[in-house]
Amino acid sequence: MSNITEIVNSQQEYYLSGATIPLSFRKMMLKKLYNAVKEKEKAICQALYADLGKSNYESFMCEAGLALTEISYMLKNLKKLAKPKRVATPLAQFPSKSYTVAVPYGNVLIMSPWNYPFLLAIEPLANAIAAGNTAVVKPSAYAPNTARVVKDIIDTCFPAQYVACITGGRAENAQLLSQKFDMIFFTGSKSVGKEVLRRAAENLTPAVLELGGKSPCIVDETAKIPLAAKRIVFGKYLNCGQTCVAPDYILCHQSVKEQLIAELKKQITLQFGEKPLNNPNYGRIINDKHFNRLLGLIDNNKVVAGGGYNQTTLQIEPTVMDNVTYDDTVMGEEIFGPVLPIITYTDFQSVIKTLKRLEKPLALYLFTNDKSHIKAVEALSYGGGCINDVVIHLATSNMPFGGVGESGMGGYHGKAGFNAFSHTKSIVNKKTWLDLPMRYQPYKSGLYTKLLRMFLK
C-alpha cells in the first residue's frame, strides 16, 4: 500500500518537471504503446480467452484492434488537438487576442472494468498520454490474465514515475481512491461509480464515469425484421452479452413480434450453431457470481429460445424471453449477459412516454423506416445509439462516447478523449499600445456611456 503512495507522489513530481508536456515526448510514448500492443497481440488474445473465452477474432476486433485505432488517431491528430485555438474577441476588449489552450490535468487515475479489460484500460490511457498527463492504470481483478498483460505492456513501455499499472482488488482500489489525483476516469457499474464519485468529491477531483444501464432496442412495424434480428443477435450476444452498450431488452410492435422471434431464433443458429455451448468462438460469463445472478433472471416459463447452460464452463446459451413486463425480475437491473427479454407495444408514443420516465440509458437503438419515429427517439436523453443497428456507434474515434445521468458523465474517444483528459484554459493577450479609459473610475456619463452600451449591447 505504501508503494501506491510512493508511485502517486513520484508521478506528481514527474508531471511538475514538465517532462510530459512536449508533443515530441507524447508522440514517442504513444508510438511505444502502439508497438507494444502490436508485439503482444498473441498474449493479449490468450489472456482474453483465459478470462472471458473470447476468440482471437473477437479479441482483435473488439479490443486490441480498437486500441490500436485510438492510438493511431492520437498520433495523427495530436498536433491539431494540442494547438491553441483562436477565438473572437469582443470589441470592448480591443486591442487584444483571445484563444484557448488545452493543458493536461496532471496526474490521473484510470480504473478499467472486466468485460473489455484490455481495450478499456489502453484506450483511455492513450487519451491521457496524448493530453500530456502522468497516469496510474488499475485493471479489474476479475480479469487477472488480461491485467497481467496490461501491466507487462505498461511496465515495458514506461517508467513508473510516468505511467504505472497497479493490480489487485478492493484494498488497492480503496488505497488509490484515497490519493489525491488531478482527474479520475472510471468505467464500471453504477454502484461502484457512485463510490468513485463520492471519493473524488472529497478532493474536488473531476471525474469521467462510463457506467451502463438498461439500453432499450425498439423494433417498430416498419423495420426490416430479418436484418434487425441479424444485427441485434450480433450486438446482444457479443462477448456473451457482457457489453455495456448491448441491447438490454427489446420493445417490439405487437404486429411484428412473432416474425422477430422467428428471425432471432434463426440468427442465433446461423451465428452460433445448433449448440452454441459447443461453439469454440462463443465466450463465457466472467465468474460464478455473475453466472448465478444471470440464471436468477431467467424465467423458464417465458423462454422461447436458448435457456440452457453449463455450470462447469460458466456458459449460458443465447436466450430470448417473450411476454415480459416491466415488473419481471429480468427488468429490475441491467442484465449484462446473454438474456434478451421482449416487451411488446401497440402505440409508439406510449413507448416514448415510458422511456422518458425511466433512467437514462447508456445506449438506445431503433429499427425503423419511419422518419417521425427517428426524430422522436433522437429527442430522448441517452448516451448514444444507432438507427437500424446496434453497438457500432462506439467503434469510432470521430464521435464522443459516454453516458448521461444514471449512465455516466463525460465522454471520450478521439478529440473528446483528448479533451476529457485536458483542461481548456481561456487566455486574453491584451496589447499595451492602447488602453481605453472607459472601464476605470471615476465613471463618466456622456460619450463613455454611449460607447459602453455600444460595446455591450
C-alpha positions as CSV (number, residue, x, y, z in Angstrom):
1,M,0.0,0.0,0.0
2,S,2.9,2.4,0.7
3,N,4.1,1.6,-2.8
4,I,0.9,3.2,-4.2
5,T,1.5,6.4,-2.3
6,E,5.1,6.5,-3.5
7,I,4.1,6.0,-7.1
8,V,1.5,8.7,-7.0
9,N,3.9,11.1,-5.4
10,S,6.6,10.4,-7.9
11,Q,4.2,10.8,-10.8
12,Q,3.1,14.2,-9.4
13,E,6.7,15.3,-9.2
14,Y,7.4,14.0,-12.7
15,Y,4.5,15.9,-14.1
16,L,5.6,19.1,-12.4
17,S,9.0,18.7,-14.0
18,G,7.4,19.4,-17.4
19,A,8.7,16.3,-19.0
20,T,5.3,15.1,-20.3
21,I,4.4,18.4,-22.0
22,P,6.4,18.5,-25.3
23,L,4.4,17.0,-28.2
24,S,7.6,15.1,-29.3
25,F,7.6,13.3,-26.0
26,R,3.9,12.4,-26.1
27,K,4.2,11.1,-29.7
28,M,7.2,9.0,-28.7
29,M,5.3,7.5,-25.8
30,L,2.2,6.8,-28.0
31,K,4.4,5.0,-30.6
32,K,5.9,2.9,-27.8
33,L,2.5,1.9,-26.7
34,Y,1.3,1.2,-30.2
35,N,4.3,-1.1,-30.9
36,A,3.9,-2.9,-27.6
37,V,0.3,-3.7,-28.4
38,K,1.2,-5.0,-31.8
39,E,4.0,-7.1,-30.4
40,K,1.8,-8.5,-27.6
41,E,-1.2,-9.3,-29.7
42,K,-0.9,-13.0,-29.3
43,A,-0.5,-12.7,-25.5
44,I,-3.5,-10.3,-25.4
45,C,-5.7,-12.8,-27.2
46,Q,-4.6,-15.6,-25.0
47,A,-5.4,-13.6,-21.9
48,L,-8.8,-12.6,-23.1
49,Y,-9.6,-16.2,-23.9
50,A,-8.5,-17.3,-20.4
51,D,-10.6,-14.6,-18.7
52,L,-13.7,-14.5,-20.9
53,G,-13.4,-17.2,-23.5
54,K,-13.1,-14.6,-26.3
55,S,-11.9,-15.9,-29.7
56,N,-8.8,-14.4,-31.4
57,Y,-11.0,-12.8,-34.0
58,E,-13.3,-11.1,-31.4
59,S,-10.3,-10.2,-29.2
60,F,-8.7,-8.3,-32.0
61,M,-11.9,-6.8,-33.5
62,C,-13.3,-5.5,-30.1
63,E,-10.2,-4.9,-28.0
64,A,-6.6,-4.9,-29.4
65,G,-7.7,-3.6,-32.9
66,L,-9.8,-0.8,-31.4
67,A,-7.0,0.2,-29.1
68,L,-4.6,0.4,-32.0
69,T,-7.1,2.6,-33.9
70,E,-7.4,5.0,-31.0
71,I,-3.6,5.3,-30.6
72,S,-3.2,5.9,-34.3
73,Y,-5.8,8.6,-34.2
74,M,-3.9,10.4,-31.4
75,L,-0.6,10.1,-33.3
76,K,-2.2,11.5,-36.5
77,N,-4.2,14.4,-34.8
78,L,-2.1,15.3,-31.8
79,K,-0.6,18.5,-33.2
80,K,-4.0,19.8,-34.2
81,L,-5.6,18.8,-30.9
82,A,-3.0,20.5,-28.8
83,K,-2.7,23.6,-30.9
84,P,-4.1,26.8,-29.2
85,K,-7.5,27.8,-30.7
86,R,-8.0,31.4,-31.7
87,V,-11.5,32.8,-30.8
88,A,-13.3,36.0,-31.5
89,T,-12.6,38.9,-29.1
90,P,-15.4,41.3,-28.0
91,L,-14.9,44.9,-29.2
92,A,-14.9,46.0,-25.6
93,Q,-11.6,44.2,-25.1
94,F,-9.9,45.9,-28.1
95,P,-7.0,45.7,-28.7
96,S,-6.3,42.1,-27.7
97,K,-6.2,38.4,-28.9
98,S,-8.3,35.7,-27.3
99,Y,-7.5,32.0,-27.5
100,T,-7.9,28.7,-25.7
101,V,-5.2,26.3,-24.7
102,A,-5.6,22.6,-23.8
103,V,-3.4,21.8,-20.8
104,P,-3.2,18.4,-19.0
105,Y,-4.9,17.8,-15.7
106,G,-1.7,16.4,-14.3
107,N,-1.7,13.0,-12.6
108,V,-4.7,10.9,-13.5
109,L,-6.2,7.6,-12.3
110,I,-7.8,5.2,-14.9
111,M,-9.9,2.4,-13.5
112,S,-10.9,-0.2,-16.1
113,P,-13.6,-3.0,-15.9
114,W,-13.5,-6.7,-16.6
115,N,-15.8,-7.0,-19.6
116,Y,-13.4,-5.4,-22.1
117,P,-10.4,-5.4,-19.8
118,F,-7.7,-4.6,-22.4
119,L,-9.5,-2.0,-24.5
120,L,-10.9,-0.1,-21.6
121,A,-7.5,0.2,-20.0
122,I,-5.4,1.1,-23.0
123,E,-7.8,3.3,-24.9
124,P,-8.2,5.9,-22.1
125,L,-4.5,5.6,-21.4
126,A,-3.8,6.7,-25.0
127,N,-6.0,9.7,-24.5
128,A,-4.3,10.6,-21.2
129,I,-0.8,10.3,-22.7
130,A,-1.8,12.4,-25.7
131,A,-3.1,15.1,-23.4
132,G,0.2,15.2,-21.5
133,N,-0.6,13.6,-18.2
134,T,1.0,11.0,-16.0
135,A,-1.2,8.1,-15.2
136,V,-2.0,5.2,-12.9
137,V,-3.9,2.4,-14.5
138,K,-5.9,0.0,-12.3
139,P,-7.2,-3.1,-14.2
140,S,-10.1,-5.2,-12.9
141,A,-9.1,-8.1,-10.6
142,Y,-11.9,-10.1,-12.2
143,A,-9.8,-10.5,-15.4
144,P,-6.5,-11.4,-13.9
145,N,-4.8,-12.8,-17.0
146,T,-5.5,-9.6,-19.0
147,A,-4.5,-7.5,-16.1
148,R,-1.1,-9.2,-16.2
149,V,-0.7,-8.4,-19.9
150,V,-1.7,-4.8,-19.4
151,K,0.8,-4.5,-16.6
152,D,3.5,-6.1,-18.7
153,I,2.9,-3.7,-21.5
154,I,2.9,-0.7,-19.3
155,D,6.0,-1.8,-17.3
156,T,7.9,-2.4,-20.5
157,C,6.9,0.9,-22.1
158,F,7.1,3.4,-19.3
159,P,8.9,4.2,-16.1
160,A,6.5,4.0,-13.1
161,Q,7.0,7.7,-12.4
162,Y,5.3,8.4,-15.7
163,V,2.7,5.5,-16.2
164,A,2.2,2.7,-13.7
165,C,-0.1,-0.2,-13.5
166,I,-1.4,-1.3,-10.1
167,T,-3.0,-4.7,-9.9
168,G,-5.1,-6.1,-7.1
169,G,-8.6,-6.0,-5.7
170,R,-10.7,-3.9,-3.4
171,A,-7.9,-3.0,-1.0
172,E,-5.9,-1.5,-3.8
173,N,-8.9,0.3,-5.2
174,A,-9.6,1.9,-1.8
175,Q,-6.0,2.9,-1.4
176,L,-5.9,4.5,-4.9
177,L,-9.1,6.4,-4.2
178,S,-7.7,7.8,-1.0
179,Q,-5.0,9.5,-3.0
180,K,-5.4,13.0,-4.4
181,F,-5.4,12.7,-8.2
182,D,-6.0,15.6,-10.6
183,M,-8.6,13.6,-12.5
184,I,-10.3,10.1,-12.3
185,F,-11.5,8.1,-15.3
186,F,-13.7,5.2,-14.3
187,T,-15.5,2.5,-16.3
188,G,-17.7,0.1,-14.5
189,S,-21.0,-0.4,-12.7
190,K,-23.3,2.3,-11.4
191,S,-23.0,1.2,-7.8
192,V,-19.2,1.4,-7.9
193,G,-19.3,4.6,-9.9
194,K,-21.2,6.3,-7.1
195,E,-18.5,5.3,-4.7
196,V,-15.8,6.6,-7.0
197,L,-17.6,9.9,-7.4
198,R,-18.1,10.2,-3.7
199,R,-14.4,9.7,-3.0
200,A,-13.4,12.0,-5.8
201,A,-15.6,14.7,-4.3
202,E,-13.6,14.6,-1.1
203,N,-10.7,16.2,-3.0
204,L,-12.9,18.1,-5.5
205,T,-11.3,15.9,-8.2
206,P,-13.0,15.9,-11.6
207,A,-14.2,12.6,-12.8
208,V,-15.4,10.9,-16.0
209,L,-17.8,8.0,-15.3
210,E,-18.6,5.4,-18.0
211,L,-21.3,3.3,-16.5
212,G,-24.2,1.4,-18.0
213,G,-27.9,0.8,-17.7
214,K,-30.8,-0.9,-19.4
215,S,-30.4,0.1,-23.0
216,P,-33.6,-0.4,-25.0
217,C,-33.9,-1.6,-28.5
218,I,-37.1,-0.6,-30.3
219,V,-38.3,-2.6,-33.3
220,D,-41.3,-0.9,-34.9
221,E,-43.7,-2.2,-37.5
222,T,-41.8,-0.7,-40.4
223,A,-38.5,-2.3,-39.6
224,K,-36.7,-4.8,-41.9
225,I,-37.1,-7.7,-39.5
226,P,-34.6,-10.2,-40.8
227,L,-31.8,-7.5,-40.9
228,A,-32.9,-6.2,-37.5
229,A,-32.7,-9.7,-36.0
230,K,-29.3,-10.3,-37.5
231,R,-27.8,-7.2,-36.1
232,I,-29.5,-7.5,-32.7
233,V,-28.2,-11.0,-32.2
234,F,-24.7,-9.9,-33.1
235,G,-24.7,-6.9,-30.6
236,K,-26.6,-8.6,-27.8
237,Y,-24.5,-11.8,-27.6
238,L,-21.2,-10.3,-28.4
239,N,-18.8,-11.1,-25.5
240,C,-21.6,-13.3,-24.2
241,G,-23.8,-10.3,-23.6
242,Q,-21.2,-8.7,-21.3
243,T,-21.1,-5.4,-23.2
244,C,-22.2,-2.1,-21.6
245,V,-24.0,-0.9,-24.8
246,A,-25.6,-4.3,-25.7
247,P,-29.3,-4.1,-26.3
248,D,-30.6,-4.9,-22.8
249,Y,-34.2,-5.6,-23.9
250,I,-36.4,-5.2,-27.0
251,L,-39.5,-3.1,-27.3
252,C,-41.3,-4.7,-30.2
253,H,-44.5,-3.7,-32.0
254,Q,-47.1,-6.4,-31.5
255,S,-47.7,-6.9,-35.2
256,V,-44.1,-8.0,-35.9
257,K,-43.3,-9.8,-32.7
258,E,-43.8,-13.4,-33.9
259,Q,-41.7,-12.7,-37.1
260,L,-39.0,-11.1,-35.0
261,I,-38.8,-14.1,-32.6
262,A,-38.6,-16.5,-35.5
263,E,-35.8,-14.4,-37.1
264,L,-33.9,-14.1,-33.8
265,K,-34.0,-17.9,-33.4
266,K,-32.8,-18.3,-37.0
267,Q,-29.9,-15.9,-36.5
268,I,-28.8,-17.4,-33.2
269,T,-28.5,-20.7,-35.0
270,L,-26.7,-19.1,-38.0
271,Q,-24.3,-17.2,-35.9
272,F,-23.6,-19.6,-33.1
273,G,-24.7,-23.0,-34.4
274,E,-27.2,-25.5,-33.3
275,K,-25.4,-26.0,-30.0
276,P,-23.9,-22.6,-29.0
277,L,-22.3,-24.0,-25.9
278,N,-20.1,-26.2,-28.1
279,N,-19.1,-23.3,-30.3
280,P,-15.4,-22.5,-29.6
281,N,-15.9,-18.8,-30.5
282,Y,-18.7,-18.3,-28.0
283,G,-17.5,-16.8,-24.8
284,R,-18.3,-17.4,-21.1
285,I,-19.5,-15.5,-18.1
286,I,-16.7,-13.9,-16.1
287,N,-17.3,-15.7,-12.8
288,D,-19.7,-17.8,-10.7
289,K,-21.2,-14.7,-9.0
290,H,-22.4,-13.2,-12.3
291,F,-23.3,-16.6,-13.7
292,N,-25.7,-17.4,-10.9
293,R,-27.1,-13.9,-10.9
294,L,-28.0,-14.3,-14.6
295,L,-29.6,-17.7,-14.0
296,G,-31.8,-16.0,-11.4
297,L,-33.0,-13.5,-14.1
298,I,-34.3,-16.3,-16.5
299,D,-37.9,-17.2,-16.2
300,N,-38.1,-20.6,-17.9
301,N,-41.8,-20.2,-18.5
302,K,-41.1,-17.3,-20.8
303,V,-38.0,-18.6,-22.6
304,V,-38.7,-19.0,-26.3
305,A,-35.0,-19.6,-27.4
306,G,-32.0,-20.9,-25.5
307,G,-32.1,-21.1,-21.7
308,G,-29.5,-23.9,-21.5
309,Y,-26.3,-23.5,-19.5
310,N,-23.1,-25.3,-18.4
311,Q,-22.2,-24.7,-14.8
312,T,-18.7,-26.0,-15.3
313,T,-17.7,-23.7,-18.2
314,L,-19.8,-20.8,-17.0
315,Q,-21.7,-20.6,-20.3
316,I,-25.3,-19.7,-20.9
317,E,-27.0,-20.1,-24.3
318,P,-28.1,-17.1,-26.2
319,T,-31.6,-16.8,-24.6
320,V,-34.7,-14.9,-25.6
321,M,-37.7,-14.4,-23.3
322,D,-41.2,-13.4,-24.6
323,N,-44.2,-11.9,-22.9
324,V,-42.0,-9.9,-20.5
325,T,-43.3,-7.0,-18.5
326,Y,-41.5,-4.2,-16.6
327,D,-42.5,-6.0,-13.4
328,D,-40.5,-9.1,-14.2
329,T,-37.2,-9.8,-12.3
330,V,-35.2,-9.6,-15.6
331,M,-36.3,-5.9,-16.0
332,G,-35.2,-4.9,-12.5
333,E,-31.5,-4.5,-13.3
334,E,-29.0,-4.3,-16.1
335,I,-28.8,-7.8,-17.5
336,F,-25.2,-7.8,-18.7
337,G,-25.4,-11.3,-20.1
338,P,-26.9,-13.3,-23.0
339,V,-30.5,-13.0,-21.9
340,L,-32.8,-10.9,-24.2
341,P,-36.3,-10.0,-22.9
342,I,-39.0,-8.9,-25.4
343,I,-41.8,-6.4,-24.3
344,T,-44.5,-5.7,-26.9
345,Y,-46.3,-2.4,-27.5
346,T,-49.1,-1.1,-29.8
347,D,-48.6,2.6,-29.5
348,F,-45.2,4.2,-30.3
349,Q,-45.9,7.4,-28.4
350,S,-46.6,5.4,-25.3
351,V,-43.2,3.8,-25.6
352,I,-41.6,7.3,-25.9
353,K,-43.5,8.5,-22.8
354,T,-42.4,5.4,-20.8
355,L,-38.7,5.8,-21.8
356,K,-38.8,9.5,-20.7
357,R,-39.7,8.4,-17.2
358,L,-37.1,5.6,-16.9
359,E,-33.4,6.1,-16.0
360,K,-31.3,7.5,-18.9
361,P,-29.6,4.5,-20.6
362,L,-26.1,4.4,-22.0
363,A,-27.5,3.5,-25.4
364,L,-30.7,3.4,-27.3
365,Y,-31.4,1.6,-30.6
366,L,-34.3,1.9,-33.1
367,F,-35.1,-0.3,-36.1
368,T,-37.5,1.6,-38.3
369,N,-38.2,3.2,-41.7
370,D,-40.4,5.9,-40.1
371,K,-38.7,9.3,-40.0
372,S,-41.0,10.6,-37.4
373,H,-40.0,7.7,-35.1
374,I,-36.3,8.6,-35.7
375,K,-37.0,12.2,-34.7
376,A,-38.9,11.1,-31.5
377,V,-36.0,8.9,-30.4
378,E,-33.4,11.5,-31.2
379,A,-35.1,13.8,-28.8
380,L,-34.8,11.4,-25.8
381,S,-31.9,11.6,-23.3
382,Y,-29.4,8.8,-23.5
383,G,-25.7,8.3,-24.0
384,G,-25.7,7.5,-27.7
385,G,-27.1,4.9,-30.1
386,C,-27.9,3.7,-33.6
387,I,-30.7,3.8,-36.1
388,N,-31.1,0.3,-37.7
389,D,-28.0,-1.1,-36.0
390,V,-26.6,-1.7,-32.5
391,V,-23.3,-1.0,-30.6
392,I,-21.3,0.3,-33.6
393,H,-21.5,3.9,-32.6
394,L,-18.7,3.3,-30.1
395,A,-16.3,1.9,-32.6
396,T,-15.1,5.3,-34.0
397,S,-12.7,7.9,-32.9
398,N,-14.6,10.6,-34.6
399,M,-17.5,10.7,-32.2
400,P,-17.6,11.1,-28.4
401,F,-18.8,8.1,-26.4
402,G,-20.2,8.4,-22.9
403,G,-23.3,8.3,-20.8
404,V,-25.7,10.8,-19.2
405,G,-27.5,10.9,-15.9
406,E,-27.5,7.4,-14.4
407,S,-25.4,6.0,-17.2
408,G,-22.4,8.2,-16.6
409,M,-20.9,11.6,-17.2
410,G,-18.3,12.9,-19.6
411,G,-17.2,11.3,-22.9
412,Y,-14.1,10.1,-24.7
413,H,-12.7,8.7,-27.9
414,G,-10.7,10.7,-30.4
415,K,-10.9,14.5,-29.9
416,A,-13.4,14.0,-27.0
417,G,-10.9,11.7,-25.3
418,F,-8.1,14.3,-25.6
419,N,-10.5,16.9,-24.2
420,A,-11.6,14.6,-21.4
421,F,-8.0,14.5,-20.0
422,S,-7.3,18.2,-20.6
423,H,-8.4,21.4,-19.1
424,T,-9.3,24.0,-21.7
425,K,-7.9,27.3,-20.5
426,S,-9.0,30.7,-21.8
427,I,-6.4,33.4,-22.3
428,V,-6.7,37.1,-23.4
429,N,-3.5,38.6,-24.6
430,K,-4.1,42.4,-24.2
431,K,-1.9,44.8,-26.2
432,T,-0.1,47.6,-24.5
433,W,-0.2,50.3,-27.2
434,L,-3.7,51.4,-26.3
435,D,-5.7,51.5,-23.1
436,L,-9.3,52.5,-23.4
437,P,-10.2,54.6,-20.3
438,M,-14.0,53.9,-20.1
439,R,-13.7,51.0,-17.6
440,Y,-11.8,52.9,-15.0
441,Q,-13.3,55.1,-12.2
442,P,-14.3,57.8,-11.8
443,Y,-17.1,56.7,-14.2
444,K,-18.3,59.4,-16.5
445,S,-21.5,59.8,-18.4
446,G,-21.9,61.1,-21.9
447,L,-19.6,59.7,-24.6
448,Y,-18.3,56.9,-22.3
449,T,-21.8,55.7,-21.5
450,K,-22.7,55.6,-25.2
451,L,-19.5,53.7,-26.0
452,L,-20.1,51.2,-23.2
453,R,-23.7,50.5,-24.3
454,M,-22.5,50.1,-27.9
455,F,-19.8,47.5,-26.9
456,L,-22.0,45.5,-24.5
457,K,-25.4,45.5,-26.3
